[in-house]
């Protein structure tokens, strides 16, 4: 009885063909929509920073014209604003930082990946990660109060014996009985050294990641052919990791360009177009913004935003090139920081 | 013993006589007694040499310079000592390995001295209870360390980072879910832009928020503005690290869940996110560690109060990095000590986060 009733049910309605692609259930459609919305929002938010800075710099270029790029003085009081000295200072600090951090990051990365024994290795990896997490302000304090009083002796030595190189010259007499210590402080050199501390862990982590992926077969082949450890490192590990070394170094450069707090603590502002890295006084874009935003009029704020835009473009270019190098060097897990 | 020692060329089986020593594998790393002596001897010898020359004969000064000279002299002596008994290849290898070691030592010393120095300089302020329980309202610049403290900065940091987490964690994780699970047409663009923005200088994030919120919208400088600036830098970091965490969730788990009839939302909520829990926590802590130390962005968005302000939507707020920054710039000795104290608290905060992150990461490895 009941069986007959059940069978008669489907026969009552005409057969509907099964839907091959029923589409997403409502819940999933909402989920997809929400996730897409957030993704697009983050895209717009982060992308708009660059767009916004770019748009804001239009009035500046209208007001100051190309002089904005070529002039060096920053004197809002008499409406004379130029960015060239600041851009030069930014690049100088970053280059000095790179000069110090590149060899140290490379040596440390090779040591960790090739020489360090097991337990020390994981400790060192943690230490480098920790170093990346230490706030920049703390490196700034360290550089100003502990490091600067010692490094000025090295700066004076460089000036005394290599002062004939134009960029190591300082306008003071290094042989004076009481030498002017203050001429050697607050310089690009000291700022660059402080920034290098922040860029070392970044470069080191990426390089180590790439070195660790050097194929074990090729390492053993080098050793089996009689190579010393250094021979193995030189012929297998370093060539294999070249992309990571370049990429990691450029990522550190990108970081160094935008460093603010430590640089602001160390340098004394000066808007001269000069290459003398040991001499007191320089200015970087980020320090300029942090130091001058407060009492800026509308025009000056726009000028600061244009400076920010230049910094943005610089870091973006450097980081994009770095990302290409790192991705090309067959390293997937090496880019997390 | 030495790297160039000849190995017997493939002894035929059974031909090894008792007089012949069995082949010893070549040592690739490590040192024997001979080399330890060479190392120690070069170290002491170069120290003595530089001791005599430096300041006395060459009239140089400065501790750092002394160490640099000693190091250069050591490398030369070491190479010389080794070249007496070893061929050039071995000398190069040993010198290279000590170079690599010294690179690591310098980096380690930099980190260690930073941490230790911050605590040593801040200790005078850190030992007073009032440093943690009072604010700086009405405390003069020359007031002794038994008066005033950084309570407002601690509270400000916690409030700002709390708001920043509330904003950036959902947005960051949702973006990561979009990039790995939903995968629309735009996901590639989102990934590229997010990746580029992880390197955004913090000052630009601060400037962006300053101009949009404070100059254009006329919003006052508050803790909330600072929190927004912090989250702008935290979102890309969290999104990128969570994406990595979600990507390592095995595809088989997703397929099993979908095959059992659950929708994609259920799969993400009940399978993917719980599996990647530890990775997501790491991403969060990575973002927080960056956000907590943010100085430049906070400097231009929050203002700096000297009094305890628990309302992020009204009046300026202080935070630990900002307080440390302003304190050391003041030039007052006692204030600088307070600044170092604040920096030390900040460092403890970061160290704690770091240890938690390590433990989580270890748990993740073990559970796999």
Boltz contact constraints between the chains, C-beta under 6 A:
constraints:
  - contact:
      token1: [A, 25]
      token2: [B, 263]
      max_distance: 6.0
  - contact:
      token1: [A, 27]
      token2: [B, 263]
      max_distance: 6.0
  - contact:
      token1: [A, 27]
      token2: [B, 265]
      max_distance: 6.0
  - contact:
      token1: [A, 28]
      token2: [B, 263]
      max_distance: 6.0
  - contact:
      token1: [A, 28]
      token2: [B, 264]
      max_distance: 6.0
  - contact:
      token1: [A, 28]
      token2: [B, 265]
      max_distance: 6.0
  - contact:
      token1: [A, 31]
      token2: [B, 265]
      max_distance: 6.0
  - contact:
      token1: [A, 32]
      token2: [B, 182]
      max_distance: 6.0
  - contact:
      token1: [A, 35]
      token2: [B, 174]
      max_distance: 6.0
  - contact:
      token1: [A, 35]
      token2: [B, 177]
      max_distance: 6.0
  - contact:
      token1: [A, 35]
      token2: [B, 178]
      max_distance: 6.0
  - contact:
      token1: [A, 35]
      token2: [B, 182]
      max_distance: 6.0
  - contact:
      token1: [A, 36]
      token2: [B, 184]
      max_distance: 6.0
  - contact:
      token1: [A, 38]
      token2: [B, 171]
      max_distance: 6.0
  - contact:
      token1: [A, 38]
      token2: [B, 174]
      max_distance: 6.0
  - contact:
      token1: [A, 38]
      token2: [B, 175]
      max_distance: 6.0
  - contact:
      token1: [A, 39]
      token2: [B, 175]
      max_distance: 6.0
  - contact:
      token1: [A, 39]
      token2: [B, 178]
      max_distance: 6.0
  - contact:
      token1: [A, 39]
      token2: [B, 190]
      max_distance: 6.0
  - contact:
      token1: [A, 42]
      token2: [B, 171]
      max_distance: 6.0
  - contact:
      token1: [A, 42]
      token2: [B, 175]
      max_distance: 6.0
  - contact:
      token1: [A, 43]
      token2: [B, 190]
      max_distance: 6.0
  - contact:
      token1: [A, 43]
      token2: [B, 193]
      max_distance: 6.0
  - contact:
      token1: [A, 46]
      token2: [B, 193]
      max_distance: 6.0
  - contact:
      token1: [A, 46]
      token2: [B, 197]
      max_distance: 6.0
  - contact:
      token1: [A, 47]
      token2: [B, 193]
      max_distance: 6.0
  - contact:
      token1: [A, 49]
      token2: [B, 208]
      max_distance: 6.0
  - contact:
      token1: [A, 104]
      token2: [B, 103]
      max_distance: 6.0
  - contact:
      token1: [A, 104]
      token2: [B, 106]
      max_distance: 6.0
  - contact:
      token1: [A, 104]
      token2: [B, 107]
      max_distance: 6.0
  - contact:
      token1: [A, 107]
      token2: [B, 100]
      max_distance: 6.0
  - contact:
      token1: [A, 107]
      token2: [B, 103]
      max_distance: 6.0
  - contact:
      token1: [A, 108]
      token2: [B, 103]
      max_distance: 6.0
  - contact:
      token1: [A, 108]
      token2: [B, 104]
      max_distance: 6.0
  - contact:
      token1: [A, 108]
      token2: [B, 107]
      max_distance: 6.0
  - contact:
      token1: [A, 110]
      token2: [B, 100]
      max_distance: 6.0
  - contact:
      token1: [A, 111]
      token2: [B, 100]
      max_distance: 6.0
  - contact:
      token1: [A, 111]
      token2: [B, 101]
      max_distance: 6.0
  - contact:
      token1: [A, 111]
      token2: [B, 104]
      max_distance: 6.0
  - contact:
      token1: [A, 115]
      token2: [B, 100]
      max_distance: 6.0
  - contact:
      token1: [A, 130]
      token2: [B, 354]
      max_distance: 6.0
  - contact:
      token1: [A, 131]
      token2: [B, 111]
      max_distance: 6.0
  - contact:
      token1: [A, 133]
      token2: [B, 289]
      max_distance: 6.0
  - contact:
      token1: [A, 133]
      token2: [B, 350]
      max_distance: 6.0
  - contact:
      token1: [A, 133]
      token2: [B, 354]
      max_distance: 6.0
  - contact:
      token1: [A, 135]
      token2: [B, 293]
      max_distance: 6.0
  - contact:
      token1: [A, 135]
      token2: [B, 321]
      max_distance: 6.0
  - contact:
      token1: [A, 135]
      token2: [B, 346]
      max_distance: 6.0
  - contact:
      token1: [A, 137]
      token2: [B, 295]
      max_distance: 6.0
  - contact:
      token1: [A, 137]
      token2: [B, 321]
      max_distance: 6.0
  - contact:
      token1: [A, 137]
      token2: [B, 324]
      max_distance: 6.0
  - contact:
      token1: [A, 137]
      token2: [B, 325]
      max_distance: 6.0
  - contact:
      token1: [A, 138]
      token2: [B, 118]
      max_distance: 6.0
  - contact:
      token1: [A, 138]
      token2: [B, 343]
      max_distance: 6.0
  - contact:
      token1: [A, 141]
      token2: [B, 343]
      max_distance: 6.0
  - contact:
      token1: [A, 142]
      token2: [B, 114]
      max_distance: 6.0
  - contact:
      token1: [A, 142]
      token2: [B, 117]
      max_distance: 6.0
  - contact:
      token1: [A, 146]
      token2: [B, 117]
      max_distance: 6.0
  - contact:
      token1: [A, 150]
      token2: [B, 63]
      max_distance: 6.0
  - contact:
      token1: [A, 150]
      token2: [B, 64]
      max_distance: 6.0
  - contact:
      token1: [A, 153]
      token2: [B, 61]
      max_distance: 6.0
  - contact:
      token1: [A, 153]
      token2: [B, 62]
      max_distance: 6.0
  - contact:
      token1: [A, 153]
      token2: [B, 65]
      max_distance: 6.0
  - contact:
      token1: [A, 154]
      token2: [B, 64]
      max_distance: 6.0
  - contact:
      token1: [A, 154]
      token2: [B, 65]
      max_distance: 6.0
  - contact:
      token1: [A, 157]
      token2: [B, 65]
      max_distance: 6.0
  - contact:
      token1: [A, 197]
      token2: [B, 110]
      max_distance: 6.0
  - contact:
      token1: [A, 200]
      token2: [B, 107]
      max_distance: 6.0
  - contact:
      token1: [A, 223]
      token2: [B, 28]
      max_distance: 6.0
  - contact:
      token1: [A, 228]
      token2: [B, 3]
      max_distance: 6.0
  - contact:
      token1: [A, 228]
      token2: [B, 89]
      max_distance: 6.0
  - contact:
      token1: [A, 228]
      token2: [B, 93]
      max_distance: 6.0
  - contact:
      token1: [A, 229]
      token2: [B, 28]
      max_distance: 6.0
  - contact:
      token1: [A, 229]
      token2: [B, 29]
      max_distance: 6.0
  - contact:
      token1: [A, 229]
      token2: [B, 93]
      max_distance: 6.0
  - contact:
      token1: [A, 230]
      token2: [B, 92]
      max_distance: 6.0
  - contact:
      token1: [A, 230]
      token2: [B, 93]
      max_distance: 6.0
  - contact:
      token1: [A, 230]
      token2: [B, 96]
      max_distance: 6.0
  - contact:
      token1: [A, 254]
      token2: [B, 199]
      max_distance: 6.0
  - contact:
      token1: [A, 258]
      token2: [B, 201]
      max_distance: 6.0
  - contact:
      token1: [A, 260]
      token2: [B, 203]
      max_distance: 6.0
  - contact:
      token1: [A, 260]
      token2: [B, 296]
      max_distance: 6.0
  - contact:
      token1: [A, 261]
      token2: [B, 295]
      max_distance: 6.0
  - contact:
      token1: [A, 261]
      token2: [B, 296]
      max_distance: 6.0
  - contact:
      token1: [A, 286]
      token2: [B, 201]
      max_distance: 6.0
  - contact:
      token1: [A, 286]
      token2: [B, 203]
      max_distance: 6.0
  - contact:
      token1: [A, 289]
      token2: [B, 203]
      max_distance: 6.0
  - contact:
      token1: [A, 289]
      token2: [B, 207]
      max_distance: 6.0
  - contact:
      token1: [A, 290]
      token2: [B, 203]
      max_distance: 6.0
  - contact:
      token1: [A, 290]
      token2: [B, 296]
      max_distance: 6.0
  - contact:
      token1: [A, 290]
      token2: [B, 299]
      max_distance: 6.0
  - contact:
      token1: [A, 293]
      token2: [B, 300]
      max_distance: 6.0
  - contact:
      token1: [A, 308]
      token2: [B, 204]
      max_distance: 6.0
  - contact:
      token1: [A, 308]
      token2: [B, 207]
      max_distance: 6.0
  - contact:
      token1: [A, 312]
      token2: [B, 204]
      max_distance: 6.0
  - contact:
      token1: [A, 315]
      token2: [B, 199]
      max_distance: 6.0
  - contact:
      token1: [A, 316]
      token2: [B, 196]
      max_distance: 6.0
  - contact:
      token1: [A, 319]
      token2: [B, 199]
      max_distance: 6.0
